[in-house]
Amino acid sequence: MDPIKMYKSSLTLKEAVTYYSDLKGVGFPFFDSQEPGDVAIRKMGYALIAPWVCSLDPDSKVDRWTTNGAVEFAENPVKAIDLKRQFAPIGPNLDIERTPPASAGSVCKIVTNGRGVP
């Protein structure tokens, strides 16, 4: 069964990103896998996550768990990592619980590879 088609409209963005990221096992064995199934699920995730995060108020805050999960569905995962460093630096603190949130506008740019529109 295709996990993206199991989307529940009652989920929050954080819940949806976490659920689908975990369900598809993104990042294993390699976050930018070019296997047809991995590419397809990344595209489906992008189709769900990008419009959602880009429709938020650009100044609203997106926690690091959601930001990290959304990046996994980026149009181009390699470029997204570079953009994440630019738009949402984590700083010296490696404790994700204490890392400040990113703005929704920044997360949108990261996921859409700088275009800011899905």
N, C-alpha and C positions, 0 to 999 in steps of 0.2 A: 504494500500500500504506500502511496506517495505521501510522506509526512506533511508536506506543505499544504496539500489539499485537506488535511485534517484540521486546519486553522479554526480556532474557536473565537468568535467575535467578542466573547466575554474576557479574553485575556488582555492584560495590559501590555504595553510595548516590552517592558522588561521580561514579563512572563513569556511572551511569544518568542523573543530573541533567545532566552535561556532554553526554552523547550525545544525549539527547532535546532539550535546549535548543538545541544546535547543529543537530540534524536538522530541527527544526521552524522554525528561523530566528526564534525568539522575539524580539520587540522590533523586528522589521522589517515593515512600516514604522513601527508604533507598538505599544508593549508592551500597550496596553489596547484593541487593535483589536476592534471589535464585528462584524467580518465573521464569518459563520456558521462557516466553516472554522477560523478562528483561535480562536473561542470554544470550538468542539468539541475542538480539540486541547489547549487550556488545561485543559478539564474532564477530559480523559483523563489528562493529566499530573498534575493534582491528585489524581485517583483513585489513581495510582501513588505519587506522592511524599509526599503528606500523611500517609497511614497509616504509611508507612515511617519518616519522620523523627519522627513523633509516638510511635512505638513504641520509640524509642531511650531510654536513660537520660537524663532531662532535664538532667542535669549533664554529660553527655559533650560533647565539643567537636566542632563542625562547622566545617571550614575555610571561608574566605571565598568560594572558588570555588563550593563546594557551596551555601553560603547564598545567594549571588547567583543561582545557577541555580534553586534551589528557589523563590525569591521570584517568578520568572517564571511559575511555575505556580500562584500563589496564587489563591484563590477570587475575590478582588477585588484586582487588581494595583495600583490607585491607593492603596487603603487599606494594602496591604502595604508600600509604600514609606514611608509615614508610620510604620507599626509598626516597620519596620526601623530607622529613625532612633531610635526609642524603645528598642527591645530590643537592638539590635546596632549601636551607633554606631561609625562608622569612625574618628572622631577626626581630628586634623590630618594624619595620614599617608595620603597617597593611593596609596602603593605597596601593592597588594593582597598581595604576597608577605610583607610585614612586618606586615600588619594582623592583630591577634589573632583567634582563632576565636570564634564565638558558641556559646552553649550550645544543645544540641538542643531544650531546652524553649523557648528564645526563638525558634528557627527554626520550631518547630511553631506557636507563637502567631502568628508573622508570616504563615506560609502559610495558616493557618486564620482569619485576620482576628481574632485575639484570643480565639477560642473555646478553642483548645488541643485540640480533638478534630476529626478529619476527618469 
